[in-house]
Amino acid sequence: MARPVKEAAVAELTEDFKSANATYLTEYRGLTVTSMKELRRSLGVDTKYSVVKNTLTKIAAKNAGVEISDDLLVGPSALAFIKGDPIDAARNLKNFQKENPLLVVKGGIYEGKFVTTAEIMQLADLESREVLLAKLAGAMKGSLAKAARIFDALRIKMEAGAPAPAPVAEAAPAVAEAPAVEEAAPAAEAAAEVTEEVVAEVAPATDAAETPAE
């Protein structure tokens, strides 16, 4: 390979490493051209699956600040540069490998750190980000609906326990204010009870929202 061609190849690989959300290193020894096409198709348009030269990959990884063990850069290598969801890509690799055991997943880079084959398979078993967000949104929607019902109950209890307004034509004597306070007490107690219910109902949704999705 001429030097300008090598430099261009290294530059492209370096950019791929830097721009990818994750990178999975594979060995495709024994796979047919048709199988390779099927693999690329299964990984989707958000993944760039490239056959690479180990020496150039080593240089590009170093330029991109990525550490890949020399032991992994042996044999016919191909890199899956993930631009979409790394979990979906790991799942697609795992599913393809079930039907094509000649594909070997040797490791990769996830969140800037090296991950082993076993860790990539664990990622494949996780639910995707979209599924987790959908579940979280559903839980929050249900809790908000419960909170709305509780606030309605609070309003009804307060309206039912509120004292009747004094006639406009007559001025209420000072001593008559004490019973009004006593009559308002049930409404205040009802408000306190329902407020406790609101906190109890909404708290699970808040905890769920604070839990990071993996």
TAWO-V240309 format. One record per residue. RES is the residue in one letter. PHI is phi as a letter, one per 30 degrees, with the letter a starting at -180 (999 if undefined). OMEGA is omega as a letter, one per 20 degrees, with the letter a starting at -180 (999 if undefined). NEAR is the number of other ideal C-beta (glycine too) atoms within 8 Angstrom. Layout:
<<RES	PHI	OMEGA	NEAR> <RES	PHI	OMEGA	NEAR>>
This chain:
<<M	999	a	6> <A	d	a	5> <R	e	r	6> <P	e	r	6> <V	d	r	8> <K	d	a	10> <E	d	r	8> <A	d	r	8> <A	d	r	11> <V	d	a	12> <A	d	a	9> <E	d	r	8> <L	d	r	15> <T	e	r	11> <E	d	r	8> <D	d	r	14> <F	d	a	15> <K	d	a	7> <S	d	a	7> <A	d	r	12> <N	d	r	7> <A	a	r	11> <T	b	r	13> <Y	c	a	14> <L	c	a	13> <T	b	r	13> <E	c	a	10> <Y	c	a	14> <R	e	r	8> <G	j	r	4> <L	d	r	10> <T	d	r	5> <V	d	r	5> <T	d	r	6> <S	d	r	11> <M	d	r	11> <K	d	r	8> <E	d	r	10> <L	d	r	14> <R	d	a	9> <R	d	a	7> <S	d	r	9> <L	d	r	11> <G	i	a	10> <V	d	a	3> <D	d	a	8> <T	b	r	14> <K	c	a	8> <Y	c	a	11> <S	b	r	9> <V	d	a	6> <V	b	r	10> <K	c	a	8> <N	d	a	9> <T	d	r	7> <L	d	r	12> <T	d	r	14> <K	d	r	11> <I	d	a	9> <A	d	r	14> <A	d	r	12> <K	d	r	8> <N	d	a	9> <A	d	a	9> <G	i	a	4> <V	c	a	9> <E	c	r	5> <I	b	a	13> <S	d	r	8> <D	d	a	7> <D	d	a	5> <L	d	a	9> <L	c	r	12> <V	b	r	7> <G	i	r	5> <P	d	a	7> <S	c	r	16> <A	b	a	12> <L	c	r	14> <A	c	r	14> <F	c	a	13> <I	c	r	14> <K	c	r	9> <G	c	a	10> <D	d	r	11> <P	d	a	11> <I	d	r	12> <D	d	a	10> <A	d	r	17> <A	d	r	13> <R	d	r	12> <N	d	r	12> <L	d	a	16> <K	d	a	12> <N	d	r	9> <F	d	a	12> <Q	d	r	10> <K	d	a	7> <E	d	a	5> <N	b	a	11> <P	d	r	5> <L	d	r	9> <L	d	a	14> <V	c	r	8> <V	c	a	14> <K	c	a	10> <G	k	r	13> <G	l	r	13> <I	b	r	12> <Y	b	a	11> <E	h	r	4> <G	i	a	4> <K	b	r	6> <F	d	r	9> <V	b	a	10> <T	d	r	7> <T	e	a	8> <A	d	r	6> <E	d	r	9> <I	d	r	17> <M	d	r	11> <Q	d	r	8> <L	d	a	13> <A	d	a	11> <D	d	r	6> <L	d	r	8> <E	d	a	6> <S	d	a	10> <R	e	a	8> <E	d	a	7> <V	d	r	8> <L	d	r	10> <L	d	r	9> <A	d	r	8> <K	d	r	9> <L	d	r	11> <A	d	r	8> <G	d	r	8> <A	d	r	11> <M	d	r	11> <K	d	r	8> <G	d	a	9> <S	d	r	12> <L	d	r	10> <A	d	r	8> <K	d	r	10> <A	d	r	11> <A	d	r	8> <R	d	r	8> <I	d	r	12> <F	d	r	10> <D	d	r	8> <A	d	r	10> <L	d	a	13> <R	d	a	8> <I	d	r	8> <K	d	a	12> <M	d	r	11> <E	d	a	7> <A	d	a	7> <G	c	a	10> <A	d	r	8> <P	d	r	6> <A	d	r	4> <P	d	r	4> <A	d	r	6> <P	e	a	5> <V	d	a	4> <A	d	a	3> <E	c	r	6> <A	d	a	3> <A	d	r	6> <P	d	a	5> <A	e	a	4> <V	d	a	5> <A	d	a	8> <E	d	a	8> <A	d	r	7> <P	e	r	7> <A	d	r	9> <V	d	r	8> <E	d	a	7> <E	d	a	9> <A	d	a	11> <A	e	r	8> <P	e	r	8> <A	d	r	12> <A	d	r	8> <E	d	r	8> <A	d	r	12> <A	d	a	11> <A	d	a	8> <E	d	a	8> <V	d	r	13> <T	d	r	9> <E	d	r	8> <E	d	r	10> <V	d	a	12> <V	d	a	8> <A	d	a	7> <E	d	a	11> <V	d	a	12> <A	e	r	8> <P	e	r	9> <A	d	a	12> <T	d	r	8> <D	d	a	8> <A	d	a	10> <A	d	a	8> <E	d	a	6> <T	d	a	6> <P	d	r	4> <A	d	a	7> <E	c	999	3>>
